[in-house]
Amino acid sequence: MDKAPRIAIDAMGGDGGPATIIAGAAQARDLDSGLRFILFGDAAAIRSELGRYPQIADSDVVHCDDVITGDDKPSQAIRRTRTSSMGAAILAVKNGEAIAALSAGNTGALMAIAKLSLRTMHGIDRPALAATMPTLGDQDVVMLDLGANTECDARNLVEFAVMGAAYSRLALGVECPRVRLLNIGTEEVKGTGELKDAAALLRQHNSSAWRFDGFVEADTIGRGDVDVVVSDGFSGNIALKSIEGTARFITDLLKRAFSSSLRSKAGFLLSRPAFALLRHHLDPNNHNGAVFLGLNGLVVKSHGGADAKGIANAIAVAAKIAREDLTRRITDDLEDFRSHAVPTEEDAA
């Protein structure tokens, strides 16, 4: 595996456009001198920004006339795969010109183009969007699916569990990830039929690579006693947005409280180090970079509102999963899952 992968970047995606994307690429290069980039989009705008960052002046620039916007439907985006900056970045992965693609653009469009262009891995029915979230424990938690699939059956959830465990070991270094299904309660009798069926299938797995720990409720995800949380994309996206919204609410509430009086302002000065630590812990830019798992190629999704530091973190995620060959790890884990599954009476029949 190439230790200095070229990352294909959609320079037009996200709220900040080329200015933020290229500033983030420059920060990523500062942290990892081996990175190389192919930048897709308005060549004039890209080169104008590149002039501010000599450390990435060697980046390749590919002009694209078309930009996928947040209002574009996935079906519309697919038809513009070859002409858009988003589609061209993904095709660079398909054609072997880049080891991973990154975009901060329309999530649905990115998923649709990536799935059609790269196809799903053998043995995977649907890809899933996975990201890491901070916890009170020593490790972050991996959550998937976060919006790629609004409806999932038991097979999909089992595949998500296998892929999430592989990603947890690679991205976070967790030796034996604890996997749980997101549910409305931890009791076995609760949940949809799909959740119960998925739990039954996962309980048959007895490998030492990861373990299934049952169900988890949304309010305990951040405690640090689970490493991988699995759900359908509808529930996962709601849980993610609720967690992010609560984090912003707490931060804004503290700002308001500390500015409410002279005494409060004095208290802020005394507690500034603790407040800075809290803000760092809750800043989504520090955990930016969701990964589409289950494709024959690596695609990373950045928050649309990410700043340059967030883009740099997303690029670092892309480089890490490329260098450590995430696709091969998922393939190996799928084979391990099938070989260690306990046969049922139905299988024997």
SVG drawing of the C-alpha trace seen along z (x, -y; Angstrom):
<svg xmlns="http://www.w3.org/2000/svg" viewBox="-41 -43 48 74">
<polyline fill="none" stroke="black" stroke-width="0.4" points="0.0,0.0 1.3,-3.5 2.4,-5.3 1.9,-8.7 -1.6,-8.4 -3.1,-11.0 -6.5,-12.2 -9.1,-13.3 -10.8,-16.4 -14.1,-18.0 -12.9,-21.6 -16.3,-23.1 -18.2,-21.3 -19.1,-22.7 -20.2,-26.1 -16.8,-27.7 -16.0,-26.5 -12.4,-26.4 -11.1,-28.8 -11.9,-26.5 -11.2,-23.3 -7.7,-24.3 -6.8,-25.9 -7.7,-22.6 -5.6,-20.7 -2.7,-22.9 -3.1,-22.2 -3.2,-18.5 0.0,-18.7 1.7,-20.6 0.8,-17.6 1.6,-14.9 4.2,-15.9 3.6,-12.7 0.1,-13.7 -0.7,-14.6 -3.9,-16.0 -6.0,-16.2 -8.3,-19.1 -11.5,-19.1 -13.6,-22.2 -13.3,-25.7 -9.7,-25.7 -9.3,-29.5 -10.8,-29.7 -8.7,-26.7 -5.4,-28.1 -6.2,-31.5 -6.4,-29.9 -3.4,-27.6 -1.3,-30.7 -1.7,-31.3 -0.3,-27.9 3.1,-27.1 3.2,-23.8 0.5,-22.3 1.4,-24.2 2.3,-20.8 -1.3,-19.6 -3.0,-18.6 -6.0,-20.7 -8.7,-19.3 -11.3,-21.8 -15.0,-20.8 -17.8,-23.0 -20.4,-21.6 -21.0,-21.7 -23.5,-19.5 -25.5,-21.8 -27.4,-21.0 -30.6,-21.2 -29.8,-18.6 -31.5,-15.3 -29.4,-12.2 -30.9,-11.2 -29.9,-14.6 -26.4,-14.3 -25.9,-10.9 -26.5,-12.2 -23.7,-14.8 -21.1,-12.4 -18.6,-13.0 -19.1,-16.8 -19.3,-17.7 -16.4,-18.2 -17.9,-15.6 -18.4,-13.0 -15.0,-13.5 -13.3,-13.0 -15.0,-9.7 -14.2,-8.6 -10.5,-9.3 -10.8,-6.6 -12.5,-4.2 -9.8,-4.7 -7.0,-4.3 -5.8,-7.9 -6.4,-8.4 -6.7,-6.2 -9.6,-8.0 -12.1,-10.8 -13.2,-13.6 -16.2,-15.9 -18.1,-18.3 -21.0,-18.5 -24.5,-17.0 -24.5,-13.7 -27.3,-12.0 -25.7,-12.9 -22.3,-11.7 -23.7,-8.4 -25.6,-7.9 -22.6,-8.7 -20.2,-6.7 -22.5,-3.6 -23.1,-3.7 -19.5,-4.4 -17.7,-2.1 -20.3,0.5 -20.6,2.4 -18.1,4.9 -18.7,8.6 -21.0,9.8 -22.2,6.3 -25.8,5.5 -25.7,1.7 -22.9,-0.7 -23.2,-2.7 -22.0,-6.1 -19.9,-5.8 -18.4,-8.5 -16.7,-8.8 -18.2,-10.7 -16.6,-11.8 -17.4,-10.0 -16.6,-10.2 -14.5,-7.1 -10.9,-6.6 -12.1,-6.0 -14.5,-7.6 -17.5,-5.7 -18.2,-4.7 -21.8,-5.3 -23.4,-3.9 -25.5,-4.2 -25.9,-8.0 -28.2,-8.5 -27.2,-6.5 -30.1,-4.0 -33.4,-5.1 -34.7,-1.5 -32.7,1.5 -33.4,5.2 -31.6,7.5 -29.0,8.5 -28.1,4.9 -27.7,4.3 -25.4,7.3 -23.2,6.1 -23.0,2.7 -21.9,4.3 -19.1,6.1 -17.9,3.1 -18.2,0.8 -16.1,3.2 -13.4,3.2 -13.4,-0.6 -13.2,-0.9 -10.1,1.3 -8.5,-0.6 -9.4,-4.2 -9.4,-4.0 -7.2,-1.1 -9.8,0.8 -8.6,4.4 -12.0,6.0 -14.8,3.5 -18.0,3.8 -20.9,3.6 -24.5,2.7 -27.7,2.0 -29.4,-1.3 -32.9,-0.6 -35.6,-2.2 -34.5,0.0 -31.9,2.6 -34.4,5.4 -34.4,8.2 -38.2,7.9 -38.0,4.3 -37.5,3.0 -38.6,3.7 -38.6,7.2 -35.5,6.2 -33.6,5.3 -34.5,8.5 -33.6,10.6 -30.3,8.8 -29.5,9.3 -30.2,13.0 -27.8,13.3 -25.1,11.3 -25.4,13.4 -24.4,16.4 -21.0,14.9 -18.3,16.1 -15.1,14.6 -12.5,12.8 -12.2,9.9 -15.3,8.1 -18.3,8.9 -22.0,8.1 -23.2,6.6 -26.9,6.3 -28.8,3.0 -28.0,-0.6 -30.3,-3.6 -29.5,-6.9 -29.0,-8.7 -26.1,-6.4 -24.1,-6.5 -21.6,-9.0 -20.8,-7.2 -18.0,-5.2 -19.2,-1.7 -19.8,-0.9 -17.4,-1.1 -19.7,-0.7 -23.4,-1.7 -25.4,-0.3 -28.7,-1.5 -30.6,-2.2 -29.8,-5.5 -33.0,-7.2 -32.6,-6.6 -28.8,-7.1 -29.1,-10.4 -31.7,-11.6 -29.4,-10.5 -26.4,-12.2 -28.2,-15.5 -29.6,-15.4 -26.2,-14.8 -24.7,-17.6 -27.5,-19.9 -27.3,-19.2 -23.5,-20.0 -24.2,-23.3 -27.0,-24.1 -24.7,-23.5 -21.9,-25.6 -24.2,-28.5 -25.9,-28.2 -22.6,-28.4 -21.6,-31.5 -24.8,-33.2 -24.4,-32.3 -20.8,-33.6 -21.7,-36.9 -24.8,-37.5 -23.1,-39.6 -19.8,-40.9 -19.6,-38.1 -20.2,-35.6 -17.5,-37.1 -15.1,-36.9 -16.1,-33.2 -15.4,-32.6 -11.8,-33.9 -11.2,-31.4 -12.8,-28.5 -11.5,-29.4 -9.1,-26.4 -12.0,-24.0 -14.3,-25.8 -11.6,-25.6 -11.3,-21.8 -15.1,-21.4 -15.3,-23.4 -12.5,-21.4 -14.2,-18.1 -17.5,-19.2 -16.1,-20.8 -17.4,-18.7 -14.3,-19.8 -12.2,-17.7 -14.2,-14.6 -14.8,-15.5 -14.7,-12.9 -17.4,-10.3 -16.6,-7.2 -18.8,-5.3 -18.1,-1.7 -18.8,1.2 -17.7,-0.3 -15.0,0.9 -13.2,-2.4 -12.8,-4.9 -15.0,-7.9 -15.0,-10.4 -17.7,-12.9 -16.9,-16.2 -19.4,-18.3 -20.6,-21.0 -19.9,-23.7 -16.4,-22.4 -13.7,-24.9 -10.1,-24.4 -9.1,-22.4 -12.2,-20.2 -11.2,-19.6 -7.7,-18.8 -9.0,-16.2 -11.3,-14.6 -8.3,-14.4 -6.3,-12.7 -9.1,-10.1 -9.0,-9.5 -5.2,-9.0 -5.4,-6.6 -8.0,-4.3 -6.2,-4.2 -2.8,-3.5 -4.2,-0.8 -6.4,0.8 -9.8,0.6 -11.5,2.4 -9.3,5.5 -10.0,5.4 -13.7,5.4 -13.4,8.3 -11.4,10.3 -13.9,9.5 -16.8,10.6 -15.1,14.0 -14.3,14.3 -17.9,13.6 -19.2,16.2 -16.7,18.8 -17.4,18.2 -21.2,18.0 -22.9,20.7 -25.0,22.9 -28.8,22.8 -31.3,25.6 -32.5,23.9 -29.0,23.9 -28.6,27.5 -31.8,28.4"/>
</svg>
